[in-house]
Amino acid sequence: MAPQGTSSTTWVIHIHGLGSTRAGTLYGVQVASEAGLTSLVVTYRNDGEGPMMGTGRSEFGATEVDDVRAAVDFARENGAHTVILFGWSMGAAIALQLAADPLLRGIVVGLVLESPVLDWVATIKANCMRSGLPAWTGAFAQPWLGWLLLSRVSRLAHPVALRIFDWIARADELAVSTVILHGALDASSPFALSTRFRSQRPNMVGLESFHADHTMTWNSDRWRGVVTSRISNFQVTV
């Protein structure tokens, strides 16, 4: 989606989360359009809109990242010199993987991360607690996802190495200006992780806190202004 009558060389690629759809990212598309930027809203495998592959199950961003990488390639083939990745929840985890890719250095110039998954193990534990289960039950997820035989029992096409999604441990690898939009009431993606991530990279990561639950910060009156300002800053620093 391009603003009428304009041609932007910076594209914003919008990445939805697990269990969500592309429609959920349209709040960001509107802001990007008003800023004069072209938007690309992606699907990825097994999300209900993209192609079904393997067992049809999500692999928590481990393989979905390849589909979003293809979207970055598409943008570059169609006039984009640089891209901003706008990721929601699991989409933020995907965006972080791409930003760390040396082949995309200088291409990905900014990240907007809404309610990001910064550590899958901690996120799974939080969701167990939200469901009324003890947090320790989430620890059982790691072998079921990461070990070959158990992952097959879980009907995953490939084992998922959850450690590659631990951005608290990988904070030093972040090389792209980033803003996190996160609700302090988030019961799915722990807000404390965003606070910790920012404290580890204060010169690279900005954190905007909202009184909101998971992926609901857009309801705030100041959300649009924050996103507009941050996207504009990314363009200035290119």
ROSE-4610 file (N, C-alpha, C; in Angstrom, 1 decimal, always signed):
// ROSE-4610
residu = [M/M/M/A/A/A/P/P/P/Q/Q/Q/G/G/G/T/T/T/S/S/S/S/S/S/T/T/T/T/T/T/W/W/W/V/V/V/I/I/I/H/H/H/I/I/I/H/H/H/G/G/G/L/L/L/G/G/G/S/S/S/T/T/T/R/R/R/A/A/A/G/G/G/T/T/T/L/L/L/Y/Y/Y/G/G/G/V/V/V/Q/Q/Q/V/V/V/A/A/A/S/S/S/E/E/E/A/A/A/G/G/G/L/L/L/T/T/T/S/S/S/L/L/L/V/V/V/V/V/V/T/T/T/Y/Y/Y/R/R/R/N/N/N/D/D/D/G/G/G/E/E/E/G/G/G/P/P/P/M/M/M/M/M/M/G/G/G/T/T/T/G/G/G/R/R/R/S/S/S/E/E/E/F/F/F/G/G/G/A/A/A/T/T/T/E/E/E/V/V/V/D/D/D/D/D/D/V/V/V/R/R/R/A/A/A/A/A/A/V/V/V/D/D/D/F/F/F/A/A/A/R/R/R/E/E/E/N/N/N/G/G/G/A/A/A/H/H/H/T/T/T/V/V/V/I/I/I/L/L/L/F/F/F/G/G/G/W/W/W/S/S/S/M/M/M/G/G/G/A/A/A/A/A/A/I/I/I/A/A/A/L/L/L/Q/Q/Q/L/L/L/A/A/A/A/A/A/D/D/D/P/P/P/L/L/L/L/L/L/R/R/R/G/G/G/I/I/I/V/V/V/V/V/V/G/G/G/L/L/L/V/V/V/L/L/L/E/E/E/S/S/S/P/P/P/V/V/V/L/L/L/D/D/D/W/W/W/V/V/V/A/A/A/T/T/T/I/I/I/K/K/K/A/A/A/N/N/N/C/C/C/M/M/M/R/R/R/S/S/S/G/G/G/L/L/L/P/P/P/A/A/A/W/W/W/T/T/T/G/G/G/A/A/A/F/F/F/A/A/A/Q/Q/Q/P/P/P/W/W/W/L/L/L/G/G/G/W/W/W/L/L/L/L/L/L/L/L/L/S/S/S/R/R/R/V/V/V/S/S/S/R/R/R/L/L/L/A/A/A/H/H/H/P/P/P/V/V/V/A/A/A/L/L/L/R/R/R/I/I/I/F/F/F/D/D/D/W/W/W/I/I/I/A/A/A/R/R/R/A/A/A/D/D/D/E/E/E/L/L/L/A/A/A/V/V/V/S/S/S/T/T/T/V/V/V/I/I/I/L/L/L/H/H/H/G/G/G/A/A/A/L/L/L/D/D/D/A/A/A/S/S/S/S/S/S/P/P/P/F/F/F/A/A/A/L/L/L/S/S/S/T/T/T/R/R/R/F/F/F/R/R/R/S/S/S/Q/Q/Q/R/R/R/P/P/P/N/N/N/M/M/M/V/V/V/G/G/G/L/L/L/E/E/E/S/S/S/F/F/F/H/H/H/A/A/A/D/D/D/H/H/H/T/T/T/M/M/M/T/T/T/W/W/W/N/N/N/S/S/S/D/D/D/R/R/R/W/W/W/R/R/R/G/G/G/V/V/V/V/V/V/T/T/T/S/S/S/R/R/R/I/I/I/S/S/S/N/N/N/F/F/F/Q/Q/Q/V/V/V/T/T/T/V/V/V]
num = [1/1/1/2/2/2/3/3/3/4/4/4/5/5/5/6/6/6/7/7/7/8/8/8/9/9/9/10/10/10/11/11/11/12/12/12/13/13/13/14/14/14/15/15/15/16/16/16/17/17/17/18/18/18/19/19/19/20/20/20/21/21/21/22/22/22/23/23/23/24/24/24/25/25/25/26/26/26/27/27/27/28/28/28/29/29/29/30/30/30/31/31/31/32/32/32/33/33/33/34/34/34/35/35/35/36/36/36/37/37/37/38/38/38/39/39/39/40/40/40/41/41/41/42/42/42/43/43/43/44/44/44/45/45/45/46/46/46/47/47/47/48/48/48/49/49/49/50/50/50/51/51/51/52/52/52/53/53/53/54/54/54/55/55/55/56/56/56/57/57/57/58/58/58/59/59/59/60/60/60/61/61/61/62/62/62/63/63/63/64/64/64/65/65/65/66/66/66/67/67/67/68/68/68/69/69/69/70/70/70/71/71/71/72/72/72/73/73/73/74/74/74/75/75/75/76/76/76/77/77/77/78/78/78/79/79/79/80/80/80/81/81/81/82/82/82/83/83/83/84/84/84/85/85/85/86/86/86/87/87/87/88/88/88/89/89/89/90/90/90/91/91/91/92/92/92/93/93/93/94/94/94/95/95/95/96/96/96/97/97/97/98/98/98/99/99/99/100/100/100/101/101/101/102/102/102/103/103/103/104/104/104/105/105/105/106/106/106/107/107/107/108/108/108/109/109/109/110/110/110/111/111/111/112/112/112/113/113/113/114/114/114/115/115/115/116/116/116/117/117/117/118/118/118/119/119/119/120/120/120/121/121/121/122/122/122/123/123/123/124/124/124/125/125/125/126/126/126/127/127/127/128/128/128/129/129/129/130/130/130/131/131/131/132/132/132/133/133/133/134/134/134/135/135/135/136/136/136/137/137/137/138/138/138/139/139/139/140/140/140/141/141/141/142/142/142/143/143/143/144/144/144/145/145/145/146/146/146/147/147/147/148/148/148/149/149/149/150/150/150/151/151/151/152/152/152/153/153/153/154/154/154/155/155/155/156/156/156/157/157/157/158/158/158/159/159/159/160/160/160/161/161/161/162/162/162/163/163/163/164/164/164/165/165/165/166/166/166/167/167/167/168/168/168/169/169/169/170/170/170/171/171/171/172/172/172/173/173/173/174/174/174/175/175/175/176/176/176/177/177/177/178/178/178/179/179/179/180/180/180/181/181/181/182/182/182/183/183/183/184/184/184/185/185/185/186/186/186/187/187/187/188/188/188/189/189/189/190/190/190/191/191/191/192/192/192/193/193/193/194/194/194/195/195/195/196/196/196/197/197/197/198/198/198/199/199/199/200/200/200/201/201/201/202/202/202/203/203/203/204/204/204/205/205/205/206/206/206/207/207/207/208/208/208/209/209/209/210/210/210/211/211/211/212/212/212/213/213/213/214/214/214/215/215/215/216/216/216/217/217/217/218/218/218/219/219/219/220/220/220/221/221/221/222/222/222/223/223/223/224/224/224/225/225/225/226/226/226/227/227/227/228/228/228/229/229/229/230/230/230/231/231/231/232/232/232/233/233/233/234/234/234/235/235/235/236/236/236/237/237/237/238/238/238]
x = [+0.8/+0.0/+0.9/+0.8/+1.6/+0.7/+1.2/+0.4/+0.1/-1.1/-1.5/-0.6/-0.1/+0.7/+2.1/+2.6/+3.9/+4.7/+6.0/+6.8/+7.9/+7.8/+8.7/+9.8/+11.0/+12.1/+12.3/+11.6/+11.5/+10.2/+10.2/+8.9/+8.8/+7.6/+7.3/+6.7/+7.3/+6.8/+6.1/+4.8/+4.0/+3.9/+4.2/+4.2/+3.3/+2.2/+1.3/+1.8/+1.0/+1.4/+0.8/+1.1/+0.6/-0.9/-1.7/-3.2/-3.9/-3.1/-3.7/-3.8/-4.2/-4.3/-3.7/-3.5/-3.0/-3.8/-5.1/-6.0/-5.6/-5.0/-4.6/-3.4/-2.7/-1.6/-2.0/-3.3/-3.7/-3.6/-3.6/-3.4/-2.0/-1.0/+0.3/+0.4/-0.3/-0.4/-0.9/-1.9/-2.5/-1.4/-0.7/+0.3/+1.4/+1.9/+2.9/+2.5/+1.2/+0.7/+0.7/+0.3/+0.2/+1.6/+2.6/+4.0/+4.6/+3.9/+4.3/+5.1/+5.0/+5.7/+4.9/+5.5/+4.8/+4.7/+3.6/+3.5/+3.3/+3.8/+3.6/+3.2/+2.0/+1.4/+1.5/+2.3/+2.7/+1.8/+1.7/+1.3/+2.5/+2.4/+3.5/+2.9/+3.7/+3.2/+2.3/+1.2/+0.4/-0.3/-0.5/-1.1/-2.6/-3.1/-4.5/-4.8/-3.8/-3.9/-2.8/-1.7/-0.5/-0.7/+0.3/+0.2/+0.4/-0.3/-0.1/+1.2/+2.1/+3.3/+3.6/+4.2/+4.6/+3.3/+3.3/+2.2/+1.1/+1.3/+0.3/+0.4/+1.4/+1.5/+2.5/+2.3/+3.3/+4.6/+5.7/+7.0/+7.6/+6.7/+7.1/+8.0/+8.0/+8.9/+10.1/+10.4/+11.7/+11.8/+10.7/+10.6/+9.8/+8.9/+8.1/+9.0/+10.1/+11.1/+11.5/+11.6/+12.0/+10.9/+9.7/+8.6/+8.7/+9.0/+9.1/+10.4/+11.4/+12.6/+12.3/+11.5/+11.1/+10.3/+9.5/+8.8/+9.8/+10.9/+11.9/+12.5/+12.8/+13.3/+12.4/+11.1/+10.1/+10.1/+10.2/+10.2/+11.4/+12.5/+13.7/+13.6/+13.0/+12.9/+11.9/+11.1/+10.0/+10.2/+11.5/+11.8/+12.2/+12.2/+12.6/+14.1/+14.7/+16.1/+16.3/+15.4/+15.5/+14.1/+14.0/+12.8/+12.8/+11.6/+11.3/+10.4/+10.7/+9.9/+9.0/+7.7/+6.7/+6.1/+6.6/+6.2/+5.3/+4.3/+3.3/+3.5/+3.8/+3.9/+4.9/+4.5/+5.5/+6.1/+5.3/+5.9/+7.1/+7.1/+8.3/+9.5/+9.2/+10.3/+10.9/+10.0/+10.5/+11.3/+10.8/+11.5/+12.9/+13.1/+14.4/+15.3/+14.9/+15.7/+16.2/+15.4/+15.8/+16.8/+16.5/+17.4/+18.8/+18.9/+20.2/+20.9/+20.3/+20.8/+21.9/+23.1/+24.2/+23.9/+23.1/+22.8/+21.9/+21.2/+20.2/+20.7/+22.0/+22.6/+22.5/+22.0/+21.8/+20.5/+19.9/+18.6/+17.5/+17.5/+16.6/+17.1/+16.4/+16.9/+16.2/+15.1/+14.4/+13.4/+13.1/+12.1/+11.1/+9.8/+8.7/+8.2/+8.3/+7.9/+6.7/+5.6/+4.3/+4.2/+4.1/+4.0/+4.9/+6.2/+7.0/+7.3/+7.4/+8.0/+9.5/+10.1/+11.5/+12.2/+11.4/+11.9/+10.7/+10.8/+9.6/+9.4/+10.5/+10.3/+9.6/+10.0/+9.3/+7.9/+7.6/+6.3/+5.4/+5.9/+5.1/+4.7/+5.7/+5.4/+4.3/+4.4/+3.4/+2.0/+1.9/+0.6/+0.1/+1.0/+0.6/-0.1/+0.5/+0.0/-1.3/-1.5/-2.7/-3.8/-3.5/-4.4/-4.7/-4.1/-4.3/-3.4/-2.3/-1.4/-0.1/+0.6/+1.8/+2.8/+3.7/+4.6/+5.6/+5.9/+6.9/+6.5/+5.2/+4.7/+5.2/+5.5/+6.0/+7.4/+8.2/+9.5/+9.5/+8.3/+8.2/+8.1/+7.8/+7.6/+8.9/+10.0/+11.3/+11.7/+11.8/+12.1/+11.1/+9.8/+8.8/+8.9/+9.5/+9.6/+11.0/+12.0/+13.4/+14.0/+13.5/+14.1/+13.4/+14.2/+13.7/+12.5/+12.7/+11.7/+10.4/+10.6/+9.5/+8.7/+9.5/+8.9/+8.0/+8.4/+7.5/+6.2/+6.3/+5.1/+4.2/+4.8/+4.1/+3.6/+3.8/+3.4/+4.0/+5.3/+6.1/+6.9/+7.0/+7.8/+9.3/+9.7/+11.1/+11.2/+12.3/+12.5/+12.7/+12.3/+12.4/+13.4/+14.5/+15.5/+15.1/+14.4/+13.8/+14.9/+16.1/+17.2/+17.5/+17.3/+17.6/+16.6/+15.5/+14.5/+14.7/+15.8/+16.0/+16.8/+16.1/+16.8/+17.3/+17.0/+17.6/+19.1/+19.3/+20.6/+21.4/+20.6/+21.2/+21.2/+20.9/+20.8/+22.0/+23.2/+24.3/+24.4/+23.5/+23.5/+22.6/+21.8/+20.9/+21.7/+21.5/+22.3/+21.4/+20.1/+19.1/+18.3/+18.1/+17.3/+15.9/+15.4/+14.2/+13.4/+12.1/+11.1/+10.2/+9.9/+9.0/+7.8/+6.6/+5.3/+4.7/+4.5/+4.1/+3.2/+2.2/+1.2/+1.7/+1.6/+2.1/+1.1/+0.0/-1.0/-0.9/+0.1/+0.2/+0.4/-0.5/-0.5/+0.1/+0.4/+1.0/+2.5/+2.9/+4.3/+4.8/+5.6/+5.9/+6.5/+5.8/+6.3/+7.7/+8.0/+9.3/+10.5/+10.2/+11.3/+11.6/+10.6/+10.9/+11.7/+11.3/+12.1/+13.5/+13.7/+15.1/+15.9/+15.2/+15.9/+16.3/+15.4/+15.8/+17.0/+17.0/+18.1/+19.4/+19.4/+20.6/+21.2/+20.3/+20.7/+20.0/+20.2/+19.5/+19.7/+20.9/+21.1/+20.5/+20.0/+19.5/+18.0/+17.5/+16.1/+15.3/+14.2/+13.3/+12.0/+11.5/+10.3/+9.2/+8.1/+6.9/+5.9/+5.6/+4.7/+3.2/+2.3/+0.9/+0.1/-1.1/-2.0/-2.9/-2.3/-3.0/-2.6/-3.4/-3.1/-2.4/-2.2/-1.4/-1.9/-1.1/-1.3/-2.5/-2.7/-3.9/-3.4/-2.2/-1.7/-2.2/-2.7/-3.2/-4.4/-5.1/-6.2/-5.9/-4.6/-4.2/-4.2/-4.6/-4.7/-3.3/-2.2/-0.9/-0.2/-0.8/-0.1/+0.3/-0.6/-0.4/+0.8/+0.8/+1.8/+3.2/+3.2/+4.5/+5.0/+4.2/+4.6/+5.1/+4.3/+4.7/+6.0/+6.3/+7.5/+8.7/+8.5/+9.6/+9.9/+8.9/+9.1/+9.9/+9.5/+10.2/+11.6/+11.9/+13.3/+14.1/+13.5/+14.2/+14.7/+13.7/+14.1/+15.2/+15.2/+16.2/+17.6/+17.6/+18.9/+19.5/+18.7/+19.1/+20.4]
y = [-1.2/+0.0/+1.2/+2.1/+3.3/+4.5/+5.6/+6.8/+7.3/+7.8/+8.3/+9.3/+9.1/+10.1/+10.2/+9.3/+9.3/+8.0/+8.1/+6.9/+6.9/+6.0/+6.0/+5.0/+5.4/+4.4/+3.7/+4.1/+3.4/+2.8/+1.5/+0.8/+0.3/+0.2/-0.4/-1.7/-2.7/-4.1/-4.5/-4.8/-5.1/-6.6/-7.1/-8.5/-8.8/-9.5/-9.9/-11.0/-11.2/-12.1/-13.5/-14.4/-15.8/-15.7/-16.4/-16.4/-15.1/-14.2/-12.9/-13.0/-11.9/-11.8/-10.5/-10.3/-9.1/-7.9/-8.1/-6.9/-6.2/-7.0/-6.4/-5.4/-5.4/-4.5/-3.2/-3.1/-1.9/-0.6/-0.6/+0.6/+1.2/+0.4/+0.8/+1.3/+0.6/+0.9/+2.4/+2.7/+4.1/+5.1/+4.9/+5.8/+5.9/+4.8/+4.8/+5.6/+5.4/+6.1/+7.6/+8.0/+9.4/+10.0/+9.2/+9.6/+9.6/+9.2/+9.2/+7.9/+6.8/+5.6/+4.5/+3.7/+2.6/+1.4/+0.8/-0.4/-1.7/-2.7/-4.1/-4.9/-5.5/-6.3/-7.7/-8.5/-9.9/-10.9/-12.0/-13.3/-14.2/-15.3/-16.3/-17.6/-18.6/-20.0/-20.3/-21.1/-21.6/-20.6/-19.4/-18.3/-18.2/-19.1/-19.0/-18.3/-17.5/-16.7/-17.1/-17.4/-17.8/-19.3/-19.9/-21.3/-22.2/-23.4/-24.4/-25.2/-25.3/-26.1/-27.0/-28.1/-29.1/-29.6/-29.6/-30.1/-29.0/-27.8/-26.7/-26.0/-26.3/-25.7/-24.5/-23.6/-22.5/-23.0/-22.5/-22.8/-21.6/-20.8/-19.7/-18.7/-18.6/-17.6/-18.2/-19.5/-20.1/-20.3/-20.7/-20.8/-19.7/-19.1/-18.0/-16.8/-16.7/-15.6/-15.7/-16.9/-17.0/-16.3/-16.4/-15.8/-14.3/-13.8/-12.3/-11.8/-12.6/-12.2/-12.1/-13.0/-12.9/-11.6/-11.2/-9.9/-8.7/-8.8/-7.8/-7.7/-8.9/-9.0/-8.4/-8.7/-8.2/-6.6/-6.1/-4.6/-4.0/-4.6/-4.1/-4.2/-5.3/-5.4/-4.5/-3.8/-2.9/-1.5/-1.1/+0.3/+0.7/-0.3/+0.1/+0.0/+1.1/+1.1/+0.6/+1.0/+0.6/+0.2/-0.5/-1.0/-0.8/-0.5/-0.5/-1.7/-2.5/-3.6/-3.3/-3.5/-3.2/-4.5/-5.1/-6.4/-6.4/-7.2/-7.4/-8.7/-8.8/-10.0/-10.9/-12.1/-13.0/-12.3/-11.4/-10.7/-9.9/-9.4/-8.7/-9.6/-10.8/-11.8/-12.1/-12.1/-12.3/-11.1/-9.9/-8.7/-8.7/-9.1/-9.1/-10.0/-11.2/-12.1/-11.5/-10.8/-10.2/-9.1/-8.3/-7.2/-7.6/-8.9/-9.4/-10.1/-10.2/-10.9/-10.0/-10.4/-9.5/-9.1/-10.0/-9.7/-8.5/-8.2/-7.1/-5.8/-5.9/-4.7/-3.5/-2.4/-1.2/-1.2/-2.3/-2.4/-2.2/-2.9/-2.7/-1.6/-0.5/+0.7/+1.1/+0.3/+0.6/-0.5/-0.7/-1.6/-1.0/-1.2/-0.9/-2.2/-2.4/-3.7/-3.5/-4.0/-3.9/-5.2/-5.0/-6.2/-7.4/-7.1/-8.1/-9.4/-10.5/-11.7/-11.6/-11.3/-11.2/-12.4/-13.4/-14.6/-15.6/-16.6/-17.5/-18.3/-18.7/-19.5/-18.7/-17.5/-16.6/-16.3/-16.2/-15.9/-17.1/-18.3/-19.5/-19.7/-19.4/-19.4/-18.5/-17.2/-16.2/-16.7/-17.3/-17.8/-19.0/-19.8/-20.9/-20.3/-19.2/-18.6/-17.9/-17.3/-16.7/-17.7/-19.0/-20.0/-20.7/-20.3/-20.8/-22.0/-22.2/-23.2/-22.7/-23.5/-22.9/-22.6/-21.5/-21.1/-22.2/-23.1/-24.1/-25.0/-25.1/-26.0/-25.5/-24.3/-23.7/-24.3/-24.7/-25.2/-26.5/-27.2/-28.5/-28.2/-27.0/-26.7/-26.8/-26.4/-26.3/-27.7/-28.8/-30.0/-30.5/-30.2/-30.7/-29.9/-28.7/-28.0/-28.1/-28.3/-28.3/-29.6/-30.7/-32.0/-32.7/-33.3/-33.8/-34.8/-35.8/-36.8/-36.2/-35.4/-34.8/-33.8/-33.1/-32.1/-32.8/-34.0/-34.7/-35.2/-35.5/-35.9/-34.7/-33.5/-32.2/-31.8/-32.6/-32.3/-31.1/-30.8/-29.8/-30.4/-29.6/-30.2/-30.2/-29.2/-29.1/-28.7/-29.1/-28.7/-27.1/-26.5/-25.0/-24.7/-24.1/-23.7/-22.4/-22.5/-21.3/-20.3/-20.8/-19.9/-18.8/-19.0/-18.0/-16.8/-17.0/-15.9/-15.2/-15.6/-14.9/-13.7/-12.5/-11.3/-10.6/-11.1/-10.7/-11.1/-12.4/-12.9/-12.4/-12.0/-11.6/-10.1/-9.3/-7.9/-7.2/-7.7/-7.1/-7.2/-8.1/-8.3/-7.3/-6.5/-5.6/-4.4/-4.2/-3.1/-2.1/-2.2/-1.3/-0.5/+0.7/+1.6/+1.0/+0.9/+0.1/+0.9/+0.9/+1.4/+0.2/+0.1/-0.9/-0.2/-0.7/-0.2/-1.3/-1.1/-2.3/-1.8/-2.6/-2.4/-3.0/-2.2/-2.6/-3.7/-3.9/-4.9/-6.2/-6.3/-7.4/-8.7/-9.6/-10.9/-12.0/-11.7/-12.7/-12.5/-11.3/-11.0/-10.2/-10.7/-10.0/-8.6/-7.6/-6.2/-6.0/-6.8/-6.7/-7.0/-7.9/-8.2/-7.0/-6.2/-5.0/-4.0/-3.9/-3.0/-3.4/-4.7/-5.2/-5.1/-5.3/-5.2/-3.8/-2.8/-1.4/-1.0/-1.5/-1.2/-1.7/-2.8/-3.4/-2.6/-2.0/-1.2/+0.1/+1.0/+2.3/+3.2/+3.1/+4.0/+3.5/+2.3/+1.7/+1.4/+1.2/+0.8/+1.9/+2.3/+3.2/+2.4/+2.6/+1.9/+2.9/+2.7/+3.5/+2.6/+3.0/+2.2/+2.7/+1.8/+2.2/+1.4/+1.9/+1.2/+0.3/-0.9/-1.7/-3.1/-4.0/-5.5/-5.8/-7.0/-7.5/-6.9/-6.3/-5.7/-4.7/-4.1/-3.2/-1.7/-1.4/-0.1/+0.9/+0.5/+1.4/+2.1/+1.6/+2.3/+3.6/+3.8/+5.0/+6.2/+7.3/+8.6/+9.0/+8.6/+9.1/+8.1/+6.9/+5.9/+6.4/+7.0/+7.4/+8.4/+9.4/+10.3/+9.7/+8.8/+8.1/+7.4/+6.6/+5.8/+6.8/+7.8/+8.8/+9.4/+9.8/+10.4/+9.4/+8.2/+7.2/+6.9/+6.7/+6.4/+7.5/+8.7/+9.9/+9.9/+9.6/+9.5/+8.5/+7.4/+6.3/+6.9/+7.6/+8.2/+9.2/+10.0/+11.0/+10.4/+9.3/+8.7/+7.8/+7.6/+6.7/+7.4]
z = [+0.0/+0.0/+0.0/-1.0/-1.1/-1.0/-0.3/-0.3/-1.7/-1.9/-3.2/-3.8/-5.0/-5.7/-5.2/-4.4/-3.9/-4.2/-4.1/-4.3/-3.2/-2.2/-1.1/-1.3/-1.0/-1.0/+0.4/+1.4/+2.6/+2.8/+3.0/+3.1/+4.6/+5.0/+6.4/+6.1/+6.7/+6.5/+7.9/+7.8/+9.0/+9.2/+10.4/+10.7/+11.8/+11.6/+12.6/+13.5/+14.6/+15.6/+15.4/+16.3/+16.4/+16.7/+15.9/+16.1/+15.7/+15.1/+14.6/+13.1/+12.5/+11.0/+10.6/+9.3/+8.8/+9.2/+9.3/+9.6/+10.9/+11.9/+13.1/+13.0/+11.9/+11.7/+11.1/+10.7/+9.9/+10.6/+12.0/+12.7/+12.4/+12.2/+11.9/+10.4/+9.6/+8.1/+8.0/+8.7/+8.6/+9.0/+10.1/+10.5/+9.5/+8.9/+7.9/+6.7/+6.3/+5.1/+5.3/+6.5/+6.8/+6.8/+7.1/+7.1/+5.7/+4.7/+3.3/+2.9/+3.7/+3.5/+2.9/+2.1/+1.5/+2.5/+2.6/+3.5/+2.8/+3.3/+2.9/+4.1/+4.0/+5.1/+4.7/+5.5/+5.0/+5.7/+5.0/+5.5/+5.6/+6.4/+6.4/+6.6/+6.4/+6.4/+7.6/+7.4/+8.5/+9.4/+8.8/+9.6/+9.3/+8.5/+8.1/+6.8/+6.4/+5.1/+4.2/+4.7/+3.8/+3.6/+2.8/+2.5/+3.7/+3.6/+4.7/+4.3/+5.2/+5.0/+6.2/+5.9/+6.9/+7.6/+8.9/+9.6/+9.8/+9.3/+9.4/+10.8/+11.6/+12.9/+12.9/+13.7/+13.9/+14.4/+14.0/+14.5/+15.3/+15.8/+16.7/+16.1/+14.8/+14.1/+13.5/+13.8/+13.4/+11.9/+11.3/+9.8/+9.2/+9.9/+9.4/+9.0/+9.6/+9.3/+7.9/+7.3/+5.9/+5.0/+5.3/+4.5/+4.6/+5.8/+5.9/+5.3/+5.3/+4.6/+3.1/+2.6/+1.2/+0.9/+1.9/+1.7/+1.7/+2.4/+2.4/+1.0/+0.4/-0.9/-1.9/-1.8/-2.7/-2.6/-1.4/-1.3/-2.0/-1.9/-2.5/-4.0/-4.5/-5.9/-6.5/-5.7/-6.1/-5.7/-5.4/-5.2/-3.8/-2.8/-1.5/-1.4/-0.8/-0.5/+0.9/+1.8/+3.2/+3.7/+4.8/+5.4/+6.9/+7.4/+8.8/+9.1/+10.1/+10.4/+11.6/+11.4/+12.4/+12.9/+14.0/+14.4/+15.6/+15.5/+16.6/+17.3/+18.6/+19.4/+18.7/+18.2/+17.6/+16.4/+15.7/+14.6/+15.0/+16.2/+16.7/+16.9/+17.3/+17.4/+16.0/+15.0/+13.6/+13.2/+13.5/+13.1/+13.7/+14.9/+15.6/+14.9/+14.5/+13.8/+12.5/+11.7/+10.5/+10.7/+11.8/+12.0/+12.4/+12.9/+13.3/+12.1/+11.0/+9.8/+9.1/+9.1/+8.5/+7.0/+6.3/+4.9/+4.8/+5.9/+5.8/+6.5/+6.9/+7.6/+6.6/+7.1/+6.3/+5.5/+5.4/+4.7/+5.8/+6.9/+8.0/+8.8/+8.8/+9.5/+10.8/+11.1/+12.3/+12.6/+13.9/+14.4/+15.3/+15.0/+15.9/+16.4/+17.7/+18.3/+19.2/+18.9/+19.7/+20.5/+21.8/+22.7/+22.4/+22.3/+21.7/+22.5/+21.8/+22.4/+22.4/+23.6/+23.7/+24.2/+24.7/+25.2/+25.3/+24.4/+24.3/+25.6/+26.2/+27.5/+28.5/+28.7/+29.7/+29.3/+28.0/+27.4/+27.6/+27.4/+27.6/+29.1/+29.9/+31.4/+31.8/+31.2/+31.5/+31.1/+29.9/+29.4/+30.2/+30.7/+31.6/+32.9/+33.4/+34.6/+34.3/+33.1/+32.8/+32.6/+32.3/+32.2/+33.5/+34.6/+35.9/+36.2/+35.4/+35.7/+36.4/+37.1/+37.7/+36.7/+36.9/+35.9/+35.5/+36.5/+36.2/+35.1/+34.8/+33.8/+32.4/+32.3/+31.0/+30.7/+31.7/+31.5/+30.7/+30.7/+30.0/+28.5/+28.1/+26.7/+25.9/+26.5/+25.8/+25.2/+26.0/+25.3/+24.3/+24.5/+23.6/+22.2/+22.3/+21.1/+20.5/+21.3/+20.8/+20.5/+21.1/+20.8/+19.7/+18.8/+17.5/+17.7/+18.6/+18.7/+19.4/+20.4/+21.1/+20.2/+19.4/+18.5/+17.5/+17.1/+16.2/+16.8/+18.1/+18.9/+19.0/+19.0/+19.1/+17.7/+16.7/+15.3/+14.8/+15.1/+14.5/+13.4/+12.3/+11.2/+11.5/+12.4/+12.7/+14.2/+14.9/+16.3/+16.3/+17.3/+17.5/+18.6/+18.2/+19.2/+19.9/+21.0/+21.6/+22.1/+22.3/+22.8/+21.8/+20.5/+19.5/+19.6/+20.4/+20.6/+21.9/+22.6/+23.9/+23.7/+23.6/+23.3/+24.5/+25.7/+26.9/+26.9/+26.5/+26.3/+25.1/+24.1/+22.8/+22.6/+23.7/+23.6/+22.9/+23.1/+22.5/+21.0/+20.4/+19.0/+18.3/+19.0/+18.4/+17.8/+16.5/+15.8/+15.1/+15.4/+14.7/+15.8/+15.5/+16.4/+16.5/+17.8/+18.1/+19.1/+18.8/+19.8/+20.2/+21.5/+22.0/+22.5/+22.0/+22.5/+23.3/+24.6/+25.4/+26.6/+26.8/+27.8/+29.1/+30.2/+31.5/+32.0/+31.4/+31.9/+31.1/+30.2/+29.3/+30.1/+29.9/+30.6/+29.7/+28.5/+27.5/+27.3/+27.0/+26.8/+27.9/+28.8/+30.1/+29.8/+30.4/+30.3/+30.9/+31.9/+32.6/+31.6/+30.7/+29.7/+28.8/+28.4/+27.7/+28.5/+29.7/+30.6/+30.7/+30.9/+31.0/+29.7/+28.6/+27.3/+27.1/+27.4/+27.2/+28.1/+29.4/+30.3/+29.8/+29.0/+28.5/+27.3/+26.5/+25.4/+25.3/+26.3/+26.4/+25.3/+24.6/+23.5/+22.2/+22.2/+21.0/+21.1/+22.3/+22.5/+23.2/+22.7/+23.4/+23.8/+25.0/+25.5/+25.8/+25.2/+25.5/+26.2/+27.4/+28.3/+28.2/+28.2/+28.1/+29.1/+29.5/+30.4/+29.5/+29.1/+28.2/+28.3/+27.7/+27.7/+26.4/+26.1/+25.0/+23.6/+22.9/+21.5/+21.5/+22.6/+22.7/+23.0/+22.8/+23.1/+22.1/+20.9/+19.9/+20.4/+21.5/+22.0/+22.7/+23.0/+23.8/+22.8/+23.4/+22.6/+22.1/+22.8/+22.4/+21.5/+21.2/+20.4/+19.0/+18.3/+17.0/+16.9/+17.9/+17.9/+18.2/+19.1/+19.4/+18.1/+17.5/+16.3/+15.2/+14.9/+13.9/+14.2/+15.4/+15.8/+15.6/+16.0/+15.9/+14.5/+13.7/+12.3/+11.6/+11.9/+11.3/+11.7/+13.0/+13.4/+12.7/+12.4/+11.7/+10.3/+9.7/+8.3/+8.4/+9.4/+9.6/+9.7/+10.5/+10.8/+9.7/+8.6/+7.6/+6.9]
